[in-house]
Amino acid sequence: MDRLTDDDLGALIALRRDLHRRPDLSGAEAATAATVAQALSALGVEVVTGLGGHGVAGIVPGGAPGPTVLLRCELDALPIAETGQPAWRSETPGVAHLCGHDGHMATLLGAVRLLRRDPPPRGRVIAMFQPAEEDGSGAIAVCEDPRFAPLAPDWAFALHNLPDLPRGVAHVPDGLASAASVGLAIALTGVEAHASAPETGRSPAPELARLMDTLPALSRAVFPAPDFRLVTLTHARLGAPAFGIAPGRGEVFATLRTSSDAALAALEAEARALIGQPDGLSVEITEHDRFLAGVNDPEAAALLREAAKAAGLEALHGTPLRASEDFGRFGHDCPAAMLLLGAGPGPALHNPDYDFDDRLIAPGAATLAGTARLALSRGG
């Protein structure tokens, strides 16, 4: 079985905590990418940088030609101020690794150490450190980058820590693994007026109130039912912060979430029809943070479960994430699967006091390395 040494773990934990101190937002991961590229170079692997933005790939060769396995993690952090107080607390105001991407990077680097120490007999492994996962743009950008074509995989795998699950448990769903979603920003523009004579202008307030009531009402069913859909209001603003002006502008943000890409398209069409074109107002709708549904290939999922068991984890079929994850894009081109690694009790992902549990690095790295070995032994 693949196993990291105490020296390995000491180095990986130190690197993880250094990455935690110096987080980068989506699309601005230059410093994080440079740190990862340096760590890969120190392990003696070929490194490709600048993929889909700041993406970094480390190429681990096997002993003979064969299929390609991609193991993917994320580079970016979140625009949230950290309230936890670890010694390695974020030094960047308003930005922090509160989803565990720092730990995922350390885990994948651990898998590279294991694969370099005992190279697979054939094929190659691409350790993909992907940019801009948090806004859904990174996987698409990497896959569409012409420089990624020579690295295109026959299999793709990833893991994500999940505090909701007991430590030592790995959930690997067959089929749906993460929800599809998109953000709609709806801007309503009318005409400002004096607060003493609002009838001389055109306020978007009634329309804004209508949308804040009717958009969430499009929600129905329970995830992961095929007809599940959830509309979440994430932001609203009306006019200027003043008492003498009747507002002329309002905006509301809504995130639409479903169990499939087709269902998301249908929900988005219904939401746009509901928004409509109210009299006296101009309406502008822009899309943001579009995520494809993540769908685990059954054979790829079985390989992940087999490797997780070999790494000492309890591997279950489990349930998918209601959250979105842009790893789903890799599954459009090859069999792919994502594992959810239990982190035990503690703050949830994206909470301001969350911190990655370093005890997940060893079993996570062994699972990723073991999965790559299994996939390479099966062919592609």
N, C-alpha and C positions, 0 to 999 in steps of 0.2 A: 504493500500500500504506500502511496505517496505520503510523505510526512516531512513537514518543515522542522528544522532543528531549532534549538533555543536561540542560537545566533541569528538564524533567519528571522525568527519572530521578533527579536529585539530590534533588528534593523528595520523591519517592516512597520512595527508599531511606532518607532521614532519617525519614520517617513510619513506615516499616516497623520501623526500629530503635527508635524511640520506643515503638511498640506492643509490641515484644519486651521492653523494659524493664518494662512495666507490664501483665502478663498478668492475665486474669480467667478464673475457672473457669466451667464450664457452668452457665447459669442465673443467673450473677452478673456479667454482662458490662456493667454500667451505664456504667462509665468508658470502656471500649473503644467502646461504642455511641455515647457522647457525642463521642468523638474522631472517629469515622467520620462522624457526622451533621454535625459542624462542617466536615470536609473536603469533604463533598458540597455543603453550603450555599455554601462558597467557590467551587465550580465553577458555581454558579447553577442548580442543579437543585432541583426540589421534593422535599422529604424527608418520609417517613412514619416515625415511630418507635414503639417499643413493640409491635412485631408478634411474637406468639407468645412474649412475654417481653420481651427487649431487642433484638429484630430491628429493623433499619433498612433502608429501601428508598429508593433515589434514582430518580426518574422522569425519564428523558431523552426528551424529545418529538422526533418526526420532523416533517417538513414538512407532512404531511397525515394524516388518519385512516388506520388500518391495523391490522395484527395487533400483538400484544404479545410481546416476547421477554424472558425472564427470564435474567439472568446471576447466578449465585449463588456466594457464598463463605461462610466461617465466621468467627465472632467469638471462639470460646473457646480456652482453653489447657488444659494437662494438669496433674494433681496429681503432678508429678515434679520433684525438685530438679535444676536445671541444673548440670552439671559442666564444661561448656565455659567458656572464658574470653574471649569477645568483649568489646569495650569496651561493648557494649549488652546485657550480661548481665542476666537477670531480677533485678529488685530486690524481688520478692515471694518470701519463703522458701517452698520446696516447690511452687512453681507456675512453669511455663515454657511458652513456645511451642515445643514440641518435635515438632510435626507440620507446621508451616509455615503455619498459619492467618494469622499476621502477614504473611507474604509473599503469601498469596492475597488478603488485604484490599488490600494495596498494588497488586497486579496488577489487581484489579477497579477500583480507583480510577484506575489508568492507562487502562483501557478507557473509563471515563467521560470522562476528559480527551479521548481521541481522538474519541469520539462527540459530545461537545459542540463540539469544534473543527470537525467536519464532520458535521453532523446527517444522519441517514438521511432520504431523501425522504418516507417515510411510516411510520406505525406509531409505536411507542415501545419503549424498552428499560427494564426494571426491573432496577436493580443491587441485588440482595438480599444483605444482610449478615446471615446467619442465626445465631441463637443455638444453643447446646446441641447441637452436632453430635456431640461426643465421647461423649455418653451416649444418642444416638439419639432424643432427645425433641424436638429443635428444629424439624426440617422438618415433623413432624406438627403441632406447636403453631402454626407459621406458617400452614400450609395450612388449619387449622381455625379460625383467628382470623377473625371476621366482617369485620374491617377489611382483610383480604387479598383478599376477594372482588372488589373493584373493580380489583385489580391482577393478577387471575388470568391466566396467560400462555397463549399459543398454542404456544409453544416454550420449553424450558428447557435451559440448558447450564451446565456447570461444568468446572473443571479441578482437578487435585491433583498437586502435585509428587511425584516418586518417585525417591529416590536409587538404587534398584536399576537404573534405566534410564540409558543413556548420555545425556549432555547433548546437546541438539539433536534428540532423538528424541521424538516424541509417539505414544503408543499410544491408539488409539480402537477398542475392541472393538465388533463388532456383537453384539447380544444381551447376555448376562450381563457386567456391568461390575464388580460387587462382591458379596460373599457376604451371605446372610442370616444373622443371628445373634441369640441371646438369652442373657442370663445368668440362671442359677438359683442362688439362695442357699438352701441346705438346712440348717435348724436342727434338731438332734436333742436332745431334753431327756429326761433320766432322773432319777436321784436320787443326790446326793452321799453319800459315806460316808467313814468314817475309812480311811486307807490301810492300816491294819492289819487291817481287816475289810471288804474291798470287796464281799463277798457280801451285806452288809446293804443295799447300794444297788443302783443299776442304771446301769452305765456305758455311754455311747454309743460307747466306743472300738471294739469289734468291728464295729459297724455303720458307723462312720466309715471304718474300714480297708476294709471290703467295698466301700463306695461309691468310695473312692479307687482301687480296683482295677477295679471293673466299669464305672464310668461312662466312663473313657477307652477301654475295650474296645468301646464302641459305635461308635468311629471306623472308617471304611473308605473305600477308593478314594482317588483322587488328584484334587485340584482341577484344573480345573473340571468334572469328570465329573458327569453328572446324579445319580448315586448317591453322590457325595462327601458325607461327614459327618465332622466333627471335634469331639470333646469335649475341652476343655482345662481342667484343674484350675488355678484361679488363686489359691485361698486355702483354708487349713484351720486349724482351731484346736480344741484339746481341753482342757476344764477350765480351772482356774486355775493360774497359775505357782507351784505349791506342791508340797511333798513329803509332806504329811500328809493330803491329800484325794484320794480316788478320785473321778474326774470325774463330773459329772452333766449336763454340757452339751457339745456339740460342734457344729461347723458346717463346711461345705465349700461353696465356690463353684465352679461349673463354667460355662464358656461353650460353648454349642452352636452349630455353624456348618455351613451347607449351601449348595448351589448354587441353591436356590429357596425361596420362602416355603412351598410345599406340603411340600417335603422337611423343612423346619425344623419344621413342625407335627407331622409324623410322628415325627421324632426326639425332640421334646419329649414327646410322648405315651409313647414307649417309655422315655425316661428317668424319667418320673414313675411308670410301672408298675414299673420296676426299683427305685426308691426304696421304694415300697410303704409299709406301716405295720407296722414291726417290733414284736414283743411287748415291752411294758414301756416303750416310748419314745413320746413325742409327736413328731410331725414337722410342721414348717411349711416350706412352699416359697414363696418370693417371686420374682417376675420382675423383671429389671432390664435396662436398655440393650438394648431390642429394636430391631433394624435390619431393615428390609425389604431384599430383594435389589435391587440396582441393575441395571436392564436398559436398555441403550442401544437406542433406536429406530434402525433402520438408516438412515433418511433423515436423522435428526438427526445420527447419527454421521458420515455422509458430508459434511455441512456442516462439522462440526468438522475433519475431515481436510483438506477443501479450504482452509479458512481457515488451518490450521496450515502447509500447504505454502506458501501466499502469504506467511506470516510468516517463511519461511526454515527451517522445521522439516522433518525427515524424518517423514512421517506414515504410520504403520503400523496395521494392524488390531489386532495385539498380543493380549495375554492379559489377562483380568480380574484384579482384586484379590481375593486370598483374604481380606483384611481387609474390614470392613464400612464403609459410608458412607451416611449417611441422606439423601443427595440422591435416592436411589431413590424417595422419597415423591412428589417432584414429577412423576416419570414416570407416576404413576397417573392424572394429569389431562390430560396433554398429551404430545406427542412430546418426549423428553428424551435427553440424552447427556452423558457425562463423558469428559474427556480426561485421560490420565496423562502428565505432562510430565517427561521425564527430567532428573534433577539431577546425574547423573554419580556417580563414586565418593565415598564419605563415609559418615558415621554414618547408620544407618537411621532411619526415622520412629519416634518415641517413645523413641529412645535418649537418655540424659541429656546427651550432648555434641553432639546434632544442632543445626544452625542452617540456616535457609533460605538458599539461594544467590540473592543479589540479581540475578545475571545472568539469572535466569528472568523477571524482571518485564517486560522489553521484549517478548520473543517471546510471553509469556503474554497481555499486554494486547492486542497486535496480533491474536492468535488469537481472543480473546473478542470484541473489537470487530468483527473481520472476520466471525466466525460470525453475530453479530447482524445485520450488513448482509445477508449471504446469506439468512438466514431471512426477514427482512423483505421481501426482493425476491421470495421464493417465495410469499408469502402465508401465510394461516393459517385 
